[in-house]
Structures are given as C-alpha cells and as structure tokens.
Amino acid sequence: MEEKPVKIEFIKKKGDNYLIKFPYLKIPVSVNDDLYVKMLNSSMYEFVNLPKQNSRVNSA
C-alpha cells in the first residue's frame, strides 16, 4: 500500500526560520532552512500555500 504525502501548510518565513503547519497540530512548527529544503524535495510531504518565487533574468 502506497502512503500519501502529508499535506503541510506554509504559514510564513520568520527571520531565518519557516513556520509550517502539520495537519492535526494546533500550532505551527518552526523549521530552519536546511530542514525546510529537505522537506520541499521529499516525496513524503506536499506543501500548500507556497509563496510564488520571483525569478529574475539579467541579460546584457
């Protein structure tokens, strides 16, 4: 049986940490940048409400 990824809600970035909310927890959890990136790249987690990434293209 294949497990479904846990849906995690992105709350906001606060300083060098990220506030995320797991289902069934009443309070958000603060994680550092390293853990946040690992979770983003993991198939075990699915993030919702992610902020839009602004990409800049500099050309001369």
VMD Tcl script that builds the backbone (N, CA, C; Angstrom):
set m [mol new atoms 180]
animate dup $m
set s [atomselect $m all]
$s set {name element resname resid chain x y z} {
  {N N MET 1 A 0.841 -1.187 0.000}
  {CA C MET 1 A 0.000 0.000 0.000}
  {C C MET 1 A 0.880 1.242 0.000}
  {N N GLU 2 A 0.617 2.126 -0.924}
  {CA C GLU 2 A 1.412 3.348 -1.042}
  {C C GLU 2 A 0.868 4.430 -0.117}
  {N N GLU 3 A 1.767 5.070 0.612}
  {CA C GLU 3 A 1.357 6.134 1.528}
  {C C GLU 3 A 1.235 7.453 0.774}
  {N N LYS 4 A 0.229 8.223 1.140}
  {CA C LYS 4 A 0.039 9.542 0.548}
  {C C LYS 4 A 0.922 10.539 1.282}
  {N N PRO 5 A 1.401 11.567 0.578}
  {CA C PRO 5 A 2.234 12.565 1.261}
  {C C PRO 5 A 1.420 13.379 2.264}
  {N N VAL 6 A 2.082 13.803 3.313}
  {CA C VAL 6 A 1.457 14.638 4.335}
  {C C VAL 6 A 1.345 16.052 3.780}
  {N N LYS 7 A 0.150 16.626 3.849}
  {CA C LYS 7 A -0.051 17.989 3.356}
  {C C LYS 7 A 0.324 18.972 4.457}
  {N N ILE 8 A 1.308 19.799 4.156}
  {CA C ILE 8 A 1.814 20.776 5.113}
  {C C ILE 8 A 1.486 22.171 4.596}
  {N N GLU 9 A 0.963 22.999 5.481}
  {CA C GLU 9 A 0.607 24.368 5.110}
  {C C GLU 9 A 1.767 25.308 5.436}
  {N N PHE 10 A 2.208 26.041 4.426}
  {CA C PHE 10 A 3.236 27.061 4.637}
  {C C PHE 10 A 2.549 28.273 5.254}
  {N N ILE 11 A 3.060 28.740 6.391}
  {CA C ILE 11 A 2.477 29.914 7.059}
  {C C ILE 11 A 3.245 31.168 6.653}
  {N N LYS 12 A 4.521 31.249 7.029}
  {CA C LYS 12 A 5.345 32.398 6.664}
  {C C LYS 12 A 6.799 32.140 7.002}
  {N N LYS 13 A 7.655 32.981 6.465}
  {CA C LYS 13 A 9.065 32.942 6.836}
  {C C LYS 13 A 9.252 33.966 7.948}
  {N N LYS 14 A 9.892 33.550 9.014}
  {CA C LYS 14 A 10.110 34.431 10.162}
  {C C LYS 14 A 11.598 34.421 10.477}
  {N N GLY 15 A 12.286 35.471 10.063}
  {CA C GLY 15 A 13.734 35.527 10.251}
  {C C GLY 15 A 14.405 34.479 9.387}
  {N N ASP 16 A 15.213 33.623 10.008}
  {CA C ASP 16 A 15.900 32.556 9.284}
  {C C ASP 16 A 15.120 31.243 9.311}
  {N N ASN 17 A 13.941 31.245 9.905}
  {CA C ASN 17 A 13.144 30.026 10.035}
  {C C ASN 17 A 11.847 30.134 9.252}
  {N N TYR 18 A 11.219 28.988 9.063}
  {CA C TYR 18 A 9.944 28.904 8.357}
  {C C TYR 18 A 8.898 28.353 9.305}
  {N N LEU 19 A 7.723 28.963 9.302}
  {CA C LEU 19 A 6.607 28.462 10.097}
  {C C LEU 19 A 5.737 27.621 9.177}
  {N N ILE 20 A 5.543 26.356 9.562}
  {CA C ILE 20 A 4.718 25.447 8.786}
  {C C ILE 20 A 3.719 24.798 9.728}
  {N N LYS 21 A 2.601 24.340 9.165}
  {CA C LYS 21 A 1.555 23.733 9.999}
  {C C LYS 21 A 1.245 22.339 9.473}
  {N N PHE 22 A 1.400 21.369 10.351}
  {CA C PHE 22 A 1.054 19.997 10.039}
  {C C PHE 22 A -0.424 19.768 10.322}
  {N N PRO 23 A -1.044 18.846 9.594}
  {CA C PRO 23 A -2.441 18.536 9.915}
  {C C PRO 23 A -2.527 17.940 11.322}
  {N N TYR 24 A -3.589 18.216 11.993}
  {CA C TYR 24 A -3.858 17.704 13.340}
  {C C TYR 24 A -2.998 18.340 14.429}
  {N N LEU 25 A -2.196 19.330 14.111}
  {CA C LEU 25 A -1.498 20.104 15.135}
  {C C LEU 25 A -2.155 21.471 15.212}
  {N N LYS 26 A -2.315 21.980 16.396}
  {CA C LYS 26 A -2.995 23.263 16.573}
  {C C LYS 26 A -2.064 24.449 16.387}
  {N N ILE 27 A -0.766 24.249 16.596}
  {CA C ILE 27 A 0.182 25.360 16.493}
  {C C ILE 27 A 1.171 25.085 15.366}
  {N N PRO 28 A 1.686 26.136 14.732}
  {CA C PRO 28 A 2.691 25.936 13.691}
  {C C PRO 28 A 4.026 25.491 14.269}
  {N N VAL 29 A 4.828 24.888 13.419}
  {CA C VAL 29 A 6.149 24.401 13.794}
  {C C VAL 29 A 7.172 25.260 13.070}
  {N N SER 30 A 8.251 25.619 13.767}
  {CA C SER 30 A 9.324 26.409 13.177}
  {C C SER 30 A 10.453 25.464 12.769}
  {N N VAL 31 A 10.878 25.565 11.488}
  {CA C VAL 31 A 11.988 24.743 10.999}
  {C C VAL 31 A 13.036 25.652 10.360}
  {N N ASN 32 A 14.288 25.208 10.402}
  {CA C ASN 32 A 15.354 26.006 9.791}
  {C C ASN 32 A 15.383 25.772 8.279}
  {N N ASP 33 A 16.226 26.527 7.593}
  {CA C ASP 33 A 16.283 26.489 6.134}
  {C C ASP 33 A 16.685 25.112 5.612}
  {N N ASP 34 A 17.659 24.460 6.253}
  {CA C ASP 34 A 18.111 23.141 5.797}
  {C C ASP 34 A 16.983 22.118 5.827}
  {N N LEU 35 A 16.266 22.070 6.924}
  {CA C LEU 35 A 15.171 21.116 7.048}
  {C C LEU 35 A 14.029 21.456 6.095}
  {N N TYR 36 A 13.747 22.726 5.929}
  {CA C TYR 36 A 12.686 23.163 5.027}
  {C C TYR 36 A 12.975 22.707 3.598}
  {N N VAL 37 A 14.212 22.890 3.141}
  {CA C VAL 37 A 14.586 22.489 1.777}
  {C C VAL 37 A 14.499 20.969 1.627}
  {N N LYS 38 A 14.934 20.225 2.637}
  {CA C LYS 38 A 14.832 18.764 2.590}
  {C C LYS 38 A 13.375 18.317 2.490}
  {N N MET 39 A 12.507 18.995 3.230}
  {CA C MET 39 A 11.087 18.648 3.194}
  {C C MET 39 A 10.467 18.995 1.843}
  {N N LEU 40 A 10.873 20.123 1.260}
  {CA C LEU 40 A 10.364 20.509 -0.052}
  {C C LEU 40 A 10.727 19.472 -1.109}
  {N N ASN 41 A 11.923 18.906 -1.011}
  {CA C ASN 41 A 12.406 17.953 -2.011}
  {C C ASN 41 A 12.011 16.510 -1.711}
  {N N SER 42 A 11.313 16.272 -0.620}
  {CA C SER 42 A 10.925 14.926 -0.221}
  {C C SER 42 A 9.548 14.570 -0.793}
  {N N SER 43 A 9.374 13.327 -1.146}
  {CA C SER 43 A 8.068 12.864 -1.634}
  {C C SER 43 A 7.115 12.553 -0.480}
  {N N MET 44 A 7.608 12.636 0.750}
  {CA C MET 44 A 6.771 12.366 1.918}
  {C C MET 44 A 5.871 13.543 2.288}
  {N N TYR 45 A 6.186 14.737 1.770}
  {CA C TYR 45 A 5.455 15.949 2.132}
  {C C TYR 45 A 4.961 16.663 0.891}
  {N N GLU 46 A 3.780 17.260 1.008}
  {CA C GLU 46 A 3.215 18.086 -0.054}
  {C C GLU 46 A 2.861 19.438 0.568}
  {N N PHE 47 A 3.490 20.493 0.088}
  {CA C PHE 47 A 3.257 21.823 0.639}
  {C C PHE 47 A 2.116 22.510 -0.093}
  {N N VAL 48 A 1.286 23.191 0.674}
  {CA C VAL 48 A 0.221 24.019 0.114}
  {C C VAL 48 A 0.478 25.458 0.564}
  {N N ASN 49 A -0.037 26.403 -0.184}
  {CA C ASN 49 A 0.126 27.836 0.102}
  {C C ASN 49 A 1.577 28.289 0.021}
  {N N LEU 50 A 2.351 27.711 -0.864}
  {CA C LEU 50 A 3.735 28.161 -1.020}
  {C C LEU 50 A 3.761 29.533 -1.666}
  {N N PRO 51 A 4.673 30.410 -1.216}
  {CA C PRO 51 A 4.766 31.727 -1.853}
  {C C PRO 51 A 5.306 31.585 -3.274}
  {N N LYS 52 A 4.885 32.482 -4.138}
  {CA C LYS 52 A 5.368 32.478 -5.513}
  {C C LYS 52 A 6.822 32.899 -5.534}
  {N N GLN 53 A 7.630 32.196 -6.302}
  {CA C GLN 53 A 9.035 32.526 -6.457}
  {C C GLN 53 A 9.179 33.539 -7.589}
  {N N ASN 54 A 9.788 34.657 -7.321}
  {CA C ASN 54 A 10.065 35.643 -8.363}
  {C C ASN 54 A 11.432 35.337 -8.947}
  {N N SER 55 A 11.452 35.084 -10.239}
  {CA C SER 55 A 12.736 34.806 -10.861}
  {C C SER 55 A 13.171 36.035 -11.656}
  {N N ARG 56 A 14.429 36.335 -11.580}
  {CA C ARG 56 A 14.983 37.471 -12.303}
  {C C ARG 56 A 15.930 36.965 -13.363}
  {N N VAL 57 A 15.807 37.555 -14.526}
  {CA C VAL 57 A 16.727 37.228 -15.601}
  {C C VAL 57 A 17.496 38.498 -15.911}
  {N N ASN 58 A 18.779 38.457 -15.685}
  {CA C ASN 58 A 19.633 39.599 -16.000}
  {C C ASN 58 A 20.392 39.285 -17.277}
  {N N SER 59 A 20.186 40.124 -18.276}
  {CA C SER 59 A 20.929 39.932 -19.513}
  {C C SER 59 A 21.505 41.253 -19.962}
  {N N ALA 60 A 22.631 41.175 -20.586}
  {CA C ALA 60 A 23.285 42.390 -21.048}
  {C C ALA 60 A 23.084 42.584 -22.512}
}
mol reanalyze $m
mol bondsrecalc $m
mol representation Tube
mol addrep $m
